Amino acid sequence: MDRRRVLLSLAATGLGASPLRASPCQISYPVFGGPDDPFRQYCIEVLRLAIAHCGVSYSLQAVPQPVGQERAIRALATGQGALNLLWSMTSDARERDLLPLRIPLDRGLMGWRLLLVRKQDQARFAGVRHLDGLRGVVAGQMHDWPDTQILRANGLQVGTGSSYENLFAMLQRGRTDFFPRSVLEIEDDLQRFGVPYQLAIAPGLMLRYPTAFYFFVSPRDPGLAEDLSRGLERIVSEGLWQALFAQHMRPQFKRLALHERQVLNLHNPLLPAATPLRRAELWEEPGRASG
């Protein structure tokens, strides 16, 4: 499967261009973070590709979100405001309140975490070989991210912030000691915040916990969930989704030397039982696992 096939598939329905033409049905999704976030751009392309293969015409509308992720999730669950779809890490609570489309957009890699640390602390983390080596340091996370609960459930200390950008300042100032970021996010983080906050990626180390990053739809719009699920399954079966992921995400795996890193496995008490872990075609397995 190659880039040309993906682009031709989008072009066939007019979804490769922006802005999208008006259509009878609209999907409104929230926008968090900077405009150049590569994972967000990838998720939007997956959404467009699923629409192109679902048999129903939809237009897309980005809705800037000045509020946190948890408030956007509550608004989606209750039908308040314009949102009818978002993408986020799954949990039992989110799958209870929203309609999950169980194709992991991240192919499981949101649970593969490298550590952003202060440049002068790289040697301190280079010698860590077991989870006990992280017990005496503090991880930084957003207060409403599922990762906060996951890290704490594994006996790690977590300092929380109320804004994404502030987490980098907390790390620089010593209020936290490391910031676990997924292999899909960390290069963008380092490009944006590495120089001003004097940060680096801890060498030779990776945390791993099972998780999935899904599209979630408002429970008030089951028809949309059905349409998008149909489109997602079609692009999986045709290999288009896998090709899109490879185009956007795989080049960075080699740059991050994932196969050379010590993997510390964490359990995820928030992982729903319905997670499709047995569907091997949905997941990536970079790196080498160890206990």
CORBEL-V966074 format. One record per residue. N is the residue number from 0. RES is the residue in one small letter. SS is DSSP state (H for helix, E for strand, L for the rest). PHI is phi as a letter, one per 40 degrees, with the letter a starting at -180 (none if undefined). D_FIRST is the distance of its C-alpha to the first C-alpha in Angstrom with 2 decimals. Layout:
BEGIN
{{N RES SS PHI D_FIRST} {N RES SS PHI D_FIRST}}
END
This chain:
BEGIN
{{0 m L none 0.00} {1 d L b 3.84} {2 r H d 7.19} {3 r H c 8.47} {4 r H c 6.88} {5 v H c 8.17} {6 l H c 11.31} {7 l H c 11.95} {8 s H c 11.88} {9 l H c 14.36} {10 a H c 16.37} {11 a L c 16.96} {12 t L b 19.16} {13 g L g 20.56} {14 l L c 19.24} {15 g L c 17.69} {16 a L b 21.25} {17 s L b 24.01} {18 p L c 26.49} {19 l L c 25.37} {20 r L c 27.73} {21 a L c 30.31} {22 s L a 29.67} {23 p L c 31.95} {24 c E b 30.38} {25 q E b 29.76} {26 i E b 27.94} {27 s E b 29.89} {28 y E b 28.51} {29 p E c 30.34} {30 v E b 29.78} {31 f L b 30.84} {32 g L g 30.94} {33 g L c 30.15} {34 p L c 28.19} {35 d L b 25.73} {36 d L d 24.64} {37 p H c 20.94} {38 f H c 20.37} {39 r H c 22.12} {40 q H c 20.05} {41 y H c 16.84} {42 c H c 18.64} {43 i H c 19.65} {44 e H c 16.17} {45 v H c 15.23} {46 l H c 18.50} {47 r H c 17.86} {48 l H c 14.56} {49 a H c 16.53} {50 i H c 19.37} {51 a H c 17.40} {52 h L b 16.60} {53 c L c 20.00} {54 g L g 22.15} {55 v L b 24.66} {56 s L c 25.24} {57 y E b 25.67} {58 s E b 26.48} {59 l E b 26.11} {60 q E b 29.11} {61 a E c 29.27} {62 v E b 32.57} {63 p E d 33.85} {64 q L b 35.30} {65 p L c 38.39} {66 v L b 38.88} {67 g L c 37.29} {68 q H c 34.37} {69 e H c 36.75} {70 r H c 38.68} {71 a H c 35.58} {72 i H c 34.71} {73 r H c 38.28} {74 a H c 38.19} {75 l H c 35.05} {76 a H c 36.69} {77 t H c 39.93} {78 g L g 38.60} {79 q L c 40.48} {80 g L g 39.11} {81 a L c 36.14} {82 l L c 33.25} {83 n L b 31.40} {84 l E a 28.25} {85 l E a 27.47} {86 w E b 25.13} {87 s E a 26.82} {88 m E c 27.20} {89 t L c 28.38} {90 s L a 31.86} {91 d H d 34.21} {92 a H c 36.10} {93 r H c 33.16} {94 e H c 31.91} {95 r H c 35.51} {96 d H c 36.02} {97 l L b 32.68} {98 l E b 30.01} {99 p E c 27.00} {100 l E b 23.51} {101 r L c 22.45} {102 i L b 18.79} {103 p L c 19.18} {104 l L d 17.70} {105 d L c 18.46} {106 r L f 17.01} {107 g L g 20.64} {108 l H c 20.89} {109 m H c 23.70} {110 g H c 25.79} {111 w E c 25.07} {112 r E b 27.85} {113 l E c 29.06} {114 l E b 32.61} {115 l E c 33.80} {116 v E b 37.35} {117 r E c 40.14} {118 k H d 39.82} {119 q H c 43.15} {120 d H b 42.09} {121 q H d 39.14} {122 a H c 41.36} {123 r H c 42.60} {124 f H c 39.18} {125 a H c 38.12} {126 g L c 40.41} {127 v L c 39.20} {128 r L b 38.07} {129 h L b 38.89} {130 l H c 38.90} {131 d H d 42.68} {132 g H c 42.17} {133 l H b 41.01} {134 r L c 43.88} {135 g L c 46.18} {136 v L b 43.89} {137 v E b 42.73} {138 a E c 39.18} {139 g E b 38.61} {140 q E a 36.83} {141 m E c 37.19} {142 h L c 39.78} {143 d L b 37.61} {144 w L c 34.42} {145 p H d 33.84} {146 d H d 33.37} {147 t H d 37.10} {148 q H c 38.06} {149 i H c 35.60} {150 l H c 37.03} {151 r H c 40.57} {152 a H c 40.02} {153 n L c 39.21} {154 g L g 42.48} {155 l L c 41.32} {156 q E c 43.28} {157 v E b 41.60} {158 g E b 42.97} {159 t E b 41.65} {160 g E b 41.42} {161 s L b 41.45} {162 s L a 39.06} {163 y H d 35.82} {164 e H c 37.20} {165 n H c 40.38} {166 l H c 38.63} {167 f H c 38.16} {168 a H c 41.83} {169 m H c 42.89} {170 l H c 41.15} {171 q H d 42.76} {172 r L c 46.18} {173 g L g 46.10} {174 r L c 46.06} {175 t L b 42.90} {176 d L b 41.69} {177 f E a 37.91} {178 f E b 35.19} {179 p E c 32.23} {180 r E b 29.01} {181 s E c 25.48} {182 v L c 23.06} {183 l L c 21.18} {184 e L b 24.45} {185 i H c 26.65} {186 e H c 25.58} {187 d H c 26.23} {188 d H d 29.49} {189 l H c 30.56} {190 q H c 29.96} {191 r H c 32.02} {192 f H b 34.70} {193 g H c 34.83} {194 v H c 37.30} {195 p H c 39.65} {196 y H b 39.97} {197 q L f 39.83} {198 l E b 37.04} {199 a E a 34.72} {200 i E c 32.26} {201 a L c 34.22} {202 p L c 33.30} {203 g L g 32.03} {204 l E b 31.94} {205 m E a 29.61} {206 l E c 30.53} {207 r E a 28.39} {208 y L a 28.95} {209 p L c 26.89} {210 t L a 26.02} {211 a L a 23.57} {212 f E b 23.06} {213 y E b 22.90} {214 f E c 23.48} {215 f E b 27.11} {216 v E b 28.85} {217 s L d 32.58} {218 p L c 34.33} {219 r L c 36.02} {220 d L b 32.84} {221 p H c 31.50} {222 g H c 30.17} {223 l H c 27.76} {224 a H d 26.66} {225 e H c 26.10} {226 d H c 24.11} {227 l H c 21.77} {228 s H c 21.39} {229 r H c 20.38} {230 g H c 17.75} {231 l H c 16.40} {232 e H c 16.30} {233 r H c 14.41} {234 i H c 11.54} {235 v H c 11.58} {236 s H c 11.82} {237 e L c 8.95} {238 g L g 6.54} {239 l H c 6.96} {240 w H c 9.55} {241 q H c 8.06} {242 a H c 5.63} {243 l H c 9.01} {244 f H c 11.00} {245 a H c 9.53} {246 q H c 10.11} {247 h H c 13.54} {248 m H b 14.90} {249 r H c 13.95} {250 p H d 15.69} {251 q H c 18.95} {252 f H c 18.96} {253 k H c 20.05} {254 r H c 22.52} {255 l L c 24.09} {256 a L f 24.56} {257 l H c 23.73} {258 h H c 24.13} {259 e H b 27.61} {260 r L b 28.95} {261 q E c 31.44} {262 v E b 30.15} {263 l E b 32.85} {264 n E c 32.01} {265 l L b 33.49} {266 h L c 33.92} {267 n L b 33.02} {268 p L c 35.82} {269 l L c 34.12} {270 l L c 31.04} {271 p L c 31.31} {272 a L c 31.55} {273 a L c 28.93} {274 t L d 26.10} {275 p L c 23.33} {276 l L c 23.37} {277 r L c 22.92} {278 r L c 19.43} {279 a H d 17.67} {280 e H c 14.14} {281 l H c 15.51} {282 w L b 16.85} {283 e L b 16.48} {284 e L b 19.29} {285 p L c 19.85} {286 g L g 23.34} {287 r L b 25.91} {288 a L c 28.03} {289 s L a 31.80} {290 g L c 34.72}}
END
